[in-house]
Structure formats: C-alpha cells, structure tokens
Amino acid sequence: MAIGPVQLIVLGFTHPNFHGEVIAELERLRASDAIRVIDALAVYKDAKGEIEVEHLSNLTADEAVELGSKVGALVGLGIEGEEGLEAGAALGAAAAEDGIEVFDDEAAWDVLEEIPDDSAAALLLIEHHWAVPLRDAIARAGGFRLADAFISPLDLVGIGLVTAAEAAQLDELERAR
C-alpha cells in the first residue's frame, strides 16, 4: 500500500506555552521513520468561540505542496477556500460513483466543537510508518481492523500495568485543563 495507517490526534491546550518540545519530539520520531506528520494545524478558539487557524508542519516544502491542507479538509475548516471545497466535492463524488461511502454523518466527529472556548488545539494528522509491515502482515493473513482506541491510564490499573498513583498522574497529564 502507498500509505501507512493514518491517525488524527487532537491535543488541547488551555494556555499554550510552547517551547519547541512538541515539534522537537515530532522531528525525532520522523528522523527514526516511526511516523510522518502529514499535516498539522494550530486552532485557537477565543472566548466567543471564534476560530483562528495557523498551519504547522515539519514537512519539507515539496511534501507540503503535494499534500496541501489535509487536516483542514478533514475537519471542515476549508482552508483552501472555494477551490479546495470544489476539489474535495469532486473527489467525494468520484468515490461515491465507485460505491465508497466517504463520510458517515452518524459517525461524524465534530473536532472543532470539542475544542473549548478560550483555548487552543493542535491537530496532527500522522502516518504511522512503524505499523505498515504489521498492517500488511495482517492483511496477508486475511485480517482487518475492527476497531481501535487509546486506553485510559485509569483502566490500566485493573490489569496491573500501572499503579493507581501512576495512573492518576498519567490521567492528570492527559486531561490537564
């Protein structure tokens, strides 16, 4: 397959205090070929719910031109304007002609709605290079993905992977607001 498993990760920040640590870690993962950041956006939501978007990326200039604003297209920000809207509609119509249901309104995830007012979010569209050989081996064995999810640290206590104190600390880190 041409692309590995892709995941949209939405990270919230009540008072962003960036010192380059997140970008540095994404660069480290990219250098190890574990992941590729396909696209990244910073979304700022003011106290009235108005949104301001800034494009972030560790892509090369050539990759950025090739991929465009994929996160914006996925979450409905329309960063590419009317031209992007028309291109997306054309791609969706072509997929529908092939019998592929591109969007399921019932299962739709309103990412922008989940960002609290007066906060910020980083939306990262990540390709998991490390998972390509595993995905392909599963497919060759006749397998397929049924579901996936990150497991809360609190749920890990019951199976003995972390202590209650460790889980509380990890949960606090994950849910910090």
LOLUMZA-273257 format. One record per residue (C-alpha): residue number from 1; residue in three letters; x, y, z negated. Coordinates in nm, 2 decimals, padded with zeros to 4 digits. Example, Ala and Ser with C-alpha at 12.3 -4.5 7.8 and 13.67 -1.06 7.14 Angstrom:
LOLUMZA-273257
<site><seq>1</seq><type>ALA</type><u>01.23</u><v>-00.45</v><w>-00.78</w></site>
<site><seq>2</seq><type>SER</type><u>01.37</u><v>-00.11</v><w>-00.71</w></site>
END
This chain:
LOLUMZA-273257
<site><seq>1</seq><type>MET</type><u>00.00</u><v>00.00</v><w>00.00</w></site>
<site><seq>2</seq><type>ALA</type><u>00.12</u><v>00.35</v><w>00.07</w></site>
<site><seq>3</seq><type>ILE</type><u>00.04</u><v>00.50</v><w>-00.27</w></site>
<site><seq>4</seq><type>GLY</type><u>00.06</u><v>00.36</v><w>-00.63</w></site>
<site><seq>5</seq><type>PRO</type><u>-00.22</u><v>00.38</v><w>-00.89</w></site>
<site><seq>6</seq><type>VAL</type><u>-00.32</u><v>00.74</v><w>-00.94</w></site>
<site><seq>7</seq><type>GLN</type><u>-00.44</u><v>00.89</v><w>-01.27</w></site>
<site><seq>8</seq><type>LEU</type><u>-00.58</u><v>01.23</v><w>-01.36</w></site>
<site><seq>9</seq><type>ILE</type><u>-00.47</u><v>01.34</v><w>-01.71</w></site>
<site><seq>10</seq><type>VAL</type><u>-00.63</u><v>01.64</v><w>-01.87</w></site>
<site><seq>11</seq><type>LEU</type><u>-00.44</u><v>01.79</v><w>-02.16</w></site>
<site><seq>12</seq><type>GLY</type><u>-00.59</u><v>02.06</v><w>-02.38</w></site>
<site><seq>13</seq><type>PHE</type><u>-00.41</u><v>02.35</v><w>-02.55</w></site>
<site><seq>14</seq><type>THR</type><u>-00.57</u><v>02.59</v><w>-02.80</w></site>
<site><seq>15</seq><type>HIS</type><u>-00.28</u><v>02.83</v><w>-02.80</w></site>
<site><seq>16</seq><type>PRO</type><u>-00.03</u><v>02.72</v><w>-02.53</w></site>
<site><seq>17</seq><type>ASN</type><u>00.33</u><v>02.76</v><w>-02.65</w></site>
<site><seq>18</seq><type>PHE</type><u>00.52</u><v>02.62</v><w>-02.36</w></site>
<site><seq>19</seq><type>HIS</type><u>00.90</u><v>02.59</v><w>-02.39</w></site>
<site><seq>20</seq><type>GLY</type><u>00.95</u><v>02.37</v><w>-02.08</w></site>
<site><seq>21</seq><type>GLU</type><u>00.93</u><v>02.05</v><w>-02.27</w></site>
<site><seq>22</seq><type>VAL</type><u>00.64</u><v>01.90</v><w>-02.08</w></site>
<site><seq>23</seq><type>ILE</type><u>00.79</u><v>01.99</v><w>-01.74</w></site>
<site><seq>24</seq><type>ALA</type><u>01.13</u><v>01.85</v><w>-01.86</w></site>
<site><seq>25</seq><type>GLU</type><u>00.97</u><v>01.52</v><w>-01.95</w></site>
<site><seq>26</seq><type>LEU</type><u>00.78</u><v>01.50</v><w>-01.62</w></site>
<site><seq>27</seq><type>GLU</type><u>01.11</u><v>01.56</v><w>-01.44</w></site>
<site><seq>28</seq><type>ARG</type><u>01.28</u><v>01.28</v><w>-01.64</w></site>
<site><seq>29</seq><type>LEU</type><u>01.00</u><v>01.04</v><w>-01.55</w></site>
<site><seq>30</seq><type>ARG</type><u>01.02</u><v>01.15</v><w>-01.19</w></site>
<site><seq>31</seq><type>ALA</type><u>01.40</u><v>01.10</v><w>-01.18</w></site>
<site><seq>32</seq><type>SER</type><u>01.36</u><v>00.75</v><w>-01.32</w></site>
<site><seq>33</seq><type>ASP</type><u>01.10</u><v>00.69</v><w>-01.04</w></site>
<site><seq>34</seq><type>ALA</type><u>00.84</u><v>00.58</v><w>-01.30</w></site>
<site><seq>35</seq><type>ILE</type><u>00.59</u><v>00.84</v><w>-01.18</w></site>
<site><seq>36</seq><type>ARG</type><u>00.53</u><v>01.11</v><w>-00.92</w></site>
<site><seq>37</seq><type>VAL</type><u>00.34</u><v>01.42</v><w>-01.00</w></site>
<site><seq>38</seq><type>ILE</type><u>00.11</u><v>01.46</v><w>-00.70</w></site>
<site><seq>39</seq><type>ASP</type><u>-00.03</u><v>01.79</v><w>-00.82</w></site>
<site><seq>40</seq><type>ALA</type><u>-00.07</u><v>01.99</v><w>-01.14</w></site>
<site><seq>41</seq><type>LEU</type><u>-00.28</u><v>02.29</v><w>-01.24</w></site>
<site><seq>42</seq><type>ALA</type><u>-00.30</u><v>02.50</v><w>-01.55</w></site>
<site><seq>43</seq><type>VAL</type><u>-00.65</u><v>02.61</v><w>-01.62</w></site>
<site><seq>44</seq><type>TYR</type><u>-00.72</u><v>02.90</v><w>-01.86</w></site>
<site><seq>45</seq><type>LYS</type><u>-01.07</u><v>02.95</v><w>-01.98</w></site>
<site><seq>46</seq><type>ASP</type><u>-01.15</u><v>03.27</v><w>-02.16</w></site>
<site><seq>47</seq><type>ALA</type><u>-01.39</u><v>03.32</v><w>-02.45</w></site>
<site><seq>48</seq><type>LYS</type><u>-01.68</u><v>03.37</v><w>-02.19</w></site>
<site><seq>49</seq><type>GLY</type><u>-01.59</u><v>03.05</v><w>-02.00</w></site>
<site><seq>50</seq><type>GLU</type><u>-01.44</u><v>03.23</v><w>-01.70</w></site>
<site><seq>51</seq><type>ILE</type><u>-01.16</u><v>03.03</v><w>-01.54</w></site>
<site><seq>52</seq><type>GLU</type><u>-00.82</u><v>03.13</v><w>-01.41</w></site>
<site><seq>53</seq><type>VAL</type><u>-00.61</u><v>02.87</v><w>-01.23</w></site>
<site><seq>54</seq><type>GLU</type><u>-00.23</u><v>02.85</v><w>-01.19</w></site>
<site><seq>55</seq><type>HIS</type><u>-00.07</u><v>02.59</v><w>-00.97</w></site>
<site><seq>56</seq><type>LEU</type><u>00.21</u><v>02.40</v><w>-01.14</w></site>
<site><seq>57</seq><type>SER</type><u>00.43</u><v>02.14</v><w>-00.99</w></site>
<site><seq>58</seq><type>ASN</type><u>00.76</u><v>01.96</v><w>-00.98</w></site>
<site><seq>59</seq><type>LEU</type><u>00.70</u><v>01.87</v><w>-00.62</w></site>
<site><seq>60</seq><type>THR</type><u>00.96</u><v>01.96</v><w>-00.35</w></site>
<site><seq>61</seq><type>ALA</type><u>00.84</u><v>02.23</v><w>-00.11</w></site>
<site><seq>62</seq><type>ASP</type><u>00.78</u><v>01.97</v><w>00.16</w></site>
<site><seq>63</seq><type>GLU</type><u>00.57</u><v>01.75</v><w>-00.08</w></site>
<site><seq>64</seq><type>ALA</type><u>00.36</u><v>02.05</v><w>-00.18</w></site>
<site><seq>65</seq><type>VAL</type><u>00.28</u><v>02.13</v><w>00.18</w></site>
<site><seq>66</seq><type>GLU</type><u>00.20</u><v>01.77</v><w>00.26</w></site>
<site><seq>67</seq><type>LEU</type><u>-00.03</u><v>01.71</v><w>-00.04</w></site>
<site><seq>68</seq><type>GLY</type><u>-00.19</u><v>02.05</v><w>-00.09</w></site>
<site><seq>69</seq><type>SER</type><u>-00.41</u><v>02.12</v><w>-00.39</w></site>
<site><seq>70</seq><type>LYS</type><u>-00.54</u><v>01.77</v><w>-00.47</w></site>
<site><seq>71</seq><type>VAL</type><u>-00.64</u><v>01.84</v><w>-00.84</w></site>
<site><seq>72</seq><type>GLY</type><u>-00.85</u><v>02.14</v><w>-00.73</w></site>
<site><seq>73</seq><type>ALA</type><u>-01.03</u><v>01.93</v><w>-00.48</w></site>
<site><seq>74</seq><type>LEU</type><u>-01.09</u><v>01.65</v><w>-00.73</w></site>
<site><seq>75</seq><type>VAL</type><u>-01.24</u><v>01.87</v><w>-00.99</w></site>
<site><seq>76</seq><type>GLY</type><u>-01.42</u><v>02.12</v><w>-00.77</w></site>
<site><seq>77</seq><type>LEU</type><u>-01.21</u><v>02.43</v><w>-00.81</w></site>
<site><seq>78</seq><type>GLY</type><u>-01.20</u><v>02.50</v><w>-00.43</w></site>
<site><seq>79</seq><type>ILE</type><u>-00.85</u><v>02.65</v><w>-00.44</w></site>
<site><seq>80</seq><type>GLU</type><u>-00.81</u><v>02.60</v><w>-00.07</w></site>
<site><seq>81</seq><type>GLY</type><u>-01.12</u><v>02.82</v><w>-00.01</w></site>
<site><seq>82</seq><type>GLU</type><u>-01.37</u><v>02.77</v><w>00.27</w></site>
<site><seq>83</seq><type>GLU</type><u>-01.11</u><v>02.58</v><w>00.48</w></site>
<site><seq>84</seq><type>GLY</type><u>-01.04</u><v>02.34</v><w>00.21</w></site>
<site><seq>85</seq><type>LEU</type><u>-01.41</u><v>02.29</v><w>00.14</w></site>
<site><seq>86</seq><type>GLU</type><u>-01.48</u><v>02.21</v><w>00.51</w></site>
<site><seq>87</seq><type>ALA</type><u>-01.18</u><v>01.97</v><w>00.53</w></site>
<site><seq>88</seq><type>GLY</type><u>-01.30</u><v>01.79</v><w>00.22</w></site>
<site><seq>89</seq><type>ALA</type><u>-01.65</u><v>01.76</v><w>00.35</w></site>
<site><seq>90</seq><type>ALA</type><u>-01.52</u><v>01.62</v><w>00.68</w></site>
<site><seq>91</seq><type>LEU</type><u>-01.31</u><v>01.36</v><w>00.50</w></site>
<site><seq>92</seq><type>GLY</type><u>-01.61</u><v>01.26</v><w>00.28</w></site>
<site><seq>93</seq><type>ALA</type><u>-01.84</u><v>01.23</v><w>00.59</w></site>
<site><seq>94</seq><type>ALA</type><u>-01.59</u><v>01.01</v><w>00.77</w></site>
<site><seq>95</seq><type>ALA</type><u>-01.56</u><v>00.78</v><w>00.47</w></site>
<site><seq>96</seq><type>ALA</type><u>-01.94</u><v>00.76</v><w>00.44</w></site>
<site><seq>97</seq><type>GLU</type><u>-01.96</u><v>00.66</v><w>00.80</w></site>
<site><seq>98</seq><type>ASP</type><u>-01.73</u><v>00.37</v><w>00.71</w></site>
<site><seq>99</seq><type>GLY</type><u>-01.96</u><v>00.27</v><w>00.43</w></site>
<site><seq>100</seq><type>ILE</type><u>-01.75</u><v>00.41</v><w>00.15</w></site>
<site><seq>101</seq><type>GLU</type><u>-01.92</u><v>00.60</v><w>-00.13</w></site>
<site><seq>102</seq><type>VAL</type><u>-01.67</u><v>00.87</v><w>-00.22</w></site>
<site><seq>103</seq><type>PHE</type><u>-01.85</u><v>01.03</v><w>-00.51</w></site>
<site><seq>104</seq><type>ASP</type><u>-02.10</u><v>00.88</v><w>-00.75</w></site>
<site><seq>105</seq><type>ASP</type><u>-02.30</u><v>01.16</v><w>-00.91</w></site>
<site><seq>106</seq><type>GLU</type><u>-02.39</u><v>00.94</v><w>-01.21</w></site>
<site><seq>107</seq><type>ALA</type><u>-02.03</u><v>00.86</v><w>-01.29</w></site>
<site><seq>108</seq><type>ALA</type><u>-01.90</u><v>01.21</v><w>-01.22</w></site>
<site><seq>109</seq><type>TRP</type><u>-01.66</u><v>01.36</v><w>-01.47</w></site>
<site><seq>110</seq><type>ASP</type><u>-01.70</u><v>01.73</v><w>-01.52</w></site>
<site><seq>111</seq><type>VAL</type><u>-01.34</u><v>01.80</v><w>-01.62</w></site>
<site><seq>112</seq><type>LEU</type><u>-01.39</u><v>02.18</v><w>-01.63</w></site>
<site><seq>113</seq><type>GLU</type><u>-01.69</u><v>02.16</v><w>-01.86</w></site>
<site><seq>114</seq><type>GLU</type><u>-01.47</u><v>01.96</v><w>-02.11</w></site>
<site><seq>115</seq><type>ILE</type><u>-01.22</u><v>02.25</v><w>-02.14</w></site>
<site><seq>116</seq><type>PRO</type><u>-01.33</u><v>02.45</v><w>-02.45</w></site>
<site><seq>117</seq><type>ASP</type><u>-01.37</u><v>02.83</v><w>-02.41</w></site>
<site><seq>118</seq><type>ASP</type><u>-01.07</u><v>03.03</v><w>-02.52</w></site>
<site><seq>119</seq><type>SER</type><u>-00.82</u><v>02.76</v><w>-02.44</w></site>
<site><seq>120</seq><type>ALA</type><u>-00.61</u><v>02.61</v><w>-02.17</w></site>
<site><seq>121</seq><type>ALA</type><u>-00.57</u><v>02.28</v><w>-02.00</w></site>
<site><seq>122</seq><type>ALA</type><u>-00.30</u><v>02.11</v><w>-01.78</w></site>
<site><seq>123</seq><type>LEU</type><u>-00.45</u><v>01.89</v><w>-01.52</w></site>
<site><seq>124</seq><type>LEU</type><u>-00.19</u><v>01.64</v><w>-01.40</w></site>
<site><seq>125</seq><type>LEU</type><u>-00.25</u><v>01.41</v><w>-01.10</w></site>
<site><seq>126</seq><type>ILE</type><u>00.01</u><v>01.13</v><w>-01.14</w></site>
<site><seq>127</seq><type>GLU</type><u>00.10</u><v>00.84</v><w>-00.92</w></site>
<site><seq>128</seq><type>HIS</type><u>00.23</u><v>00.55</v><w>-01.13</w></site>
<site><seq>129</seq><type>HIS</type><u>00.53</u><v>00.42</v><w>-00.93</w></site>
<site><seq>130</seq><type>TRP</type><u>00.61</u><v>00.16</v><w>-01.20</w></site>
<site><seq>131</seq><type>ALA</type><u>00.27</u><v>00.00</v><w>-01.15</w></site>
<site><seq>132</seq><type>VAL</type><u>00.30</u><v>-00.07</v><w>-00.78</w></site>
<site><seq>133</seq><type>PRO</type><u>00.47</u><v>-00.41</v><w>-00.80</w></site>
<site><seq>134</seq><type>LEU</type><u>00.22</u><v>-00.52</v><w>-01.07</w></site>
<site><seq>135</seq><type>ARG</type><u>-00.08</u><v>-00.40</v><w>-00.88</w></site>
<site><seq>136</seq><type>ASP</type><u>00.04</u><v>-00.57</v><w>-00.56</w></site>
<site><seq>137</seq><type>ALA</type><u>00.11</u><v>-00.90</v><w>-00.75</w></site>
<site><seq>138</seq><type>ILE</type><u>-00.24</u><v>-00.89</v><w>-00.90</w></site>
<site><seq>139</seq><type>ALA</type><u>-00.39</u><v>-00.83</v><w>-00.55</w></site>
<site><seq>140</seq><type>ARG</type><u>-00.19</u><v>-01.12</v><w>-00.41</w></site>
<site><seq>141</seq><type>ALA</type><u>-00.33</u><v>-01.34</v><w>-00.69</w></site>
<site><seq>142</seq><type>GLY</type><u>-00.69</u><v>-01.23</v><w>-00.59</w></site>
<site><seq>143</seq><type>GLY</type><u>-00.73</u><v>-01.00</v><w>-00.89</w></site>
<site><seq>144</seq><type>PHE</type><u>-00.87</u><v>-00.65</v><w>-00.91</w></site>
<site><seq>145</seq><type>ARG</type><u>-00.92</u><v>-00.37</v><w>-01.16</w></site>
<site><seq>146</seq><type>LEU</type><u>-01.24</u><v>-00.39</v><w>-01.36</w></site>
<site><seq>147</seq><type>ALA</type><u>-01.17</u><v>-00.10</v><w>-01.60</w></site>
<site><seq>148</seq><type>ASP</type><u>-00.90</u><v>00.09</v><w>-01.78</w></site>
<site><seq>149</seq><type>ALA</type><u>-00.87</u><v>00.32</v><w>-02.07</w></site>
<site><seq>150</seq><type>PHE</type><u>-00.63</u><v>00.46</v><w>-02.32</w></site>
<site><seq>151</seq><type>ILE</type><u>-00.68</u><v>00.31</v><w>-02.66</w></site>
<site><seq>152</seq><type>SER</type><u>-00.72</u><v>00.54</v><w>-02.97</w></site>
<site><seq>153</seq><type>PRO</type><u>-00.44</u><v>00.50</v><w>-03.22</w></site>
<site><seq>154</seq><type>LEU</type><u>-00.71</u><v>00.45</v><w>-03.48</w></site>
<site><seq>155</seq><type>ASP</type><u>-00.82</u><v>00.13</v><w>-03.30</w></site>
<site><seq>156</seq><type>LEU</type><u>-00.46</u><v>00.00</v><w>-03.31</w></site>
<site><seq>157</seq><type>VAL</type><u>-00.47</u><v>-00.03</v><w>-03.70</w></site>
<site><seq>158</seq><type>GLY</type><u>-00.71</u><v>-00.32</v><w>-03.69</w></site>
<site><seq>159</seq><type>ILE</type><u>-00.48</u><v>-00.53</v><w>-03.47</w></site>
<site><seq>160</seq><type>GLY</type><u>-00.17</u><v>-00.44</v><w>-03.67</w></site>
<site><seq>161</seq><type>LEU</type><u>00.02</u><v>-00.24</v><w>-03.41</w></site>
<site><seq>162</seq><type>VAL</type><u>00.04</u><v>00.07</v><w>-03.63</w></site>
<site><seq>163</seq><type>THR</type><u>-00.03</u><v>00.15</v><w>-04.00</w></site>
<site><seq>164</seq><type>ALA</type><u>-00.32</u><v>00.37</v><w>-04.10</w></site>
<site><seq>165</seq><type>ALA</type><u>-00.08</u><v>00.66</v><w>-04.18</w></site>
<site><seq>166</seq><type>GLU</type><u>00.09</u><v>00.63</v><w>-03.84</w></site>
<site><seq>167</seq><type>ALA</type><u>-00.25</u><v>00.61</v><w>-03.66</w></site>
<site><seq>168</seq><type>ALA</type><u>-00.37</u><v>00.92</v><w>-03.85</w></site>
<site><seq>169</seq><type>GLN</type><u>-00.06</u><v>01.11</v><w>-03.74</w></site>
<site><seq>170</seq><type>LEU</type><u>-00.09</u><v>01.00</v><w>-03.37</w></site>
<site><seq>171</seq><type>ASP</type><u>-00.46</u><v>01.07</v><w>-03.37</w></site>
<site><seq>172</seq><type>GLU</type><u>-00.39</u><v>01.42</v><w>-03.51</w></site>
<site><seq>173</seq><type>LEU</type><u>-00.13</u><v>01.48</v><w>-03.23</w></site>
<site><seq>174</seq><type>GLU</type><u>-00.38</u><v>01.36</v><w>-02.96</w></site>
<site><seq>175</seq><type>ARG</type><u>-00.68</u><v>01.56</v><w>-03.10</w></site>
<site><seq>176</seq><type>ALA</type><u>-00.50</u><v>01.87</v><w>-03.21</w></site>
<site><seq>177</seq><type>ARG</type><u>-00.72</u><v>02.17</v><w>-03.15</w></site>
END
